[in-house]
Amino acid sequence: MNLPPFKLERYFAKYEFNTEYLLCSSDCEAMSIADLLALESGAAEKFQNTWLGYTESQGHPNLRREIANIYETIQPEEILVHTGAEEAIYLFMHAVLKKNDHIIVHTPHYQSLSEVAISIGCETCAWPAREENGWALDVNELKNLIQLNTKAIILNTPHNPTGYLMSHADFDSVNQFAQENNLLLFCDEVYRESEYNPAMRLPAACDMGEHAVSLGVTSKTYGLAGLRIGWIATKNKNIYHDMVSLKDYTTICNSAPSEFLAEVALRNRQKLVARNLGIIKSNLEVVDELFTNHPDLFKWVRPLAGSMGFPKLLTSALQGKGNIEDFCDNLVRQAGVLLLPGTMYDDSENHFRIGLGRKNFPQAVERLESFLSK
Ligand SMILES: Cc1ncc(COP(=O)(O)O)c(C=O)c1O
């Protein structure tokens, strides 16, 4: 196994804890343990009494019950809890893929969604999101991308970094295509429940049949990244079994305090979603104004869901000098504002990621505006 550096994570490692304004975070505003426990009477006392022994490898039954409530048809025994979504991606790929298998990957993408497969010796091909179509995927392209050795489609909706949300009709077609061609569908749904229009929320892939695995986490929509609690939900018993078996080599079981806190969080997830969507929607107004004021500098495809978007810095903004990396570098050094260059996703067209989930977003945009005016 040979895993190259995770570009986006290394970029964050350099700036995340020494920069005043993080204007490109993918997660929503977090909260303290005290504030989380205050959501439910009696929770603080129960937390104090949490037993610090090993926990059940699949995840605490109470937590799995709360996670199963997110889905329509999933039972607690079809949930496998992990340390973050990242561990689940790693174990899914190792459980289902072998050398020379092929996967089709929604692109651009969070790096591990292809990189773990490549490290196993798999071939990957990009299923491209098209900016000119609002970052949509074209389902008709799947028939040209499939090969004899294709094992899985890797989809991420709502999407990091574009905020694209697939239509119901396209989602049905992808599921049908996967079923008809005997492919697995790994659906990264870590931004699910953050749709700006709830009527556009898609069914979870795991509710569509045994071909699918849904990925969830407390980090993004619910704003609790520090818990490091992620999960997969699937009716596919073989995949579930193989992932359980591999987990003995990564984390064995999850953190008991985090499992308890995640259980409280998910029981109260509607409150967390309302709080975080409130922050995102008010930040969207600020960012709309920024981009309306500067049509000469930016091209903006407004997201449909989630806590980020992927605007493009136009060449006029660069005044013939450098690229998006230079722009972001100058911005963070001179104004203390962090944007994420699209090159972290292998994008070569001067896009950058802007994060909409943080409370200090308006102040960060003010700093960006004054940087632009210089
Ligand atoms: C699409 C996507 N999947 C998975 C992850 C990993 O989530 P976590 O860091 O909570 O493990 C992220 C994190 O940014 C993500 O954006």
The ligand as an SDF file (V2000), in Angstrom:
LIG
                    3D

 16 16  0  0  0  0  0  0  0  0999 V2000
  -17.1540   14.3200    1.1540 C   0  0  0  0  0  0  0  0  0  0  0  0
  -16.4410   13.9790    2.4300 C   0  0  0  0  0  0  0  0  0  0  0  0
  -16.3740   12.7000    2.8110 N   0  0  0  0  0  0  0  0  0  0  0  0
  -15.7350   12.3320    3.9350 C   0  0  0  0  0  0  0  0  0  0  0  0
  -15.1270   13.2680    4.7470 C   0  0  0  0  0  0  0  0  0  0  0  0
  -14.4350   12.8410    6.0040 C   0  0  0  0  0  0  0  0  0  0  0  0
  -15.1690   13.2430    7.1320 O   0  0  0  0  0  0  0  0  0  0  0  0
  -14.5110   13.1740    8.6000 P   0  0  0  0  0  0  0  0  0  0  0  0
  -13.3850   14.1720    8.5790 O   0  0  0  0  0  0  0  0  0  0  0  0
  -15.5440   13.6190    9.5330 O   0  0  0  0  0  0  0  0  0  0  0  0
  -14.0300   11.8070    8.8260 O   0  0  0  0  0  0  0  0  0  0  0  0
  -15.1690   14.6140    4.3760 C   0  0  0  0  0  0  0  0  0  0  0  0
  -14.4840   15.6380    5.1920 C   0  0  0  0  0  0  0  0  0  0  0  0
  -14.2460   16.7520    4.7630 O   0  0  0  0  0  0  0  0  0  0  0  0
  -15.8580   14.9790    3.2040 C   0  0  0  0  0  0  0  0  0  0  0  0
  -15.9780   16.2590    2.8190 O   0  0  0  0  0  0  0  0  0  0  0  0
  1  2  1  0
  2  3  1  0
  2 15  2  0
  3  4  2  0
  4  5  1  0
  5  6  1  0
  5 12  2  0
  6  7  1  0
  7  8  1  0
  8  9  2  0
  8 10  1  0
  8 11  1  0
 12 13  1  0
 12 15  1  0
 13 14  2  0
 15 16  1  0
M  END
$$$$
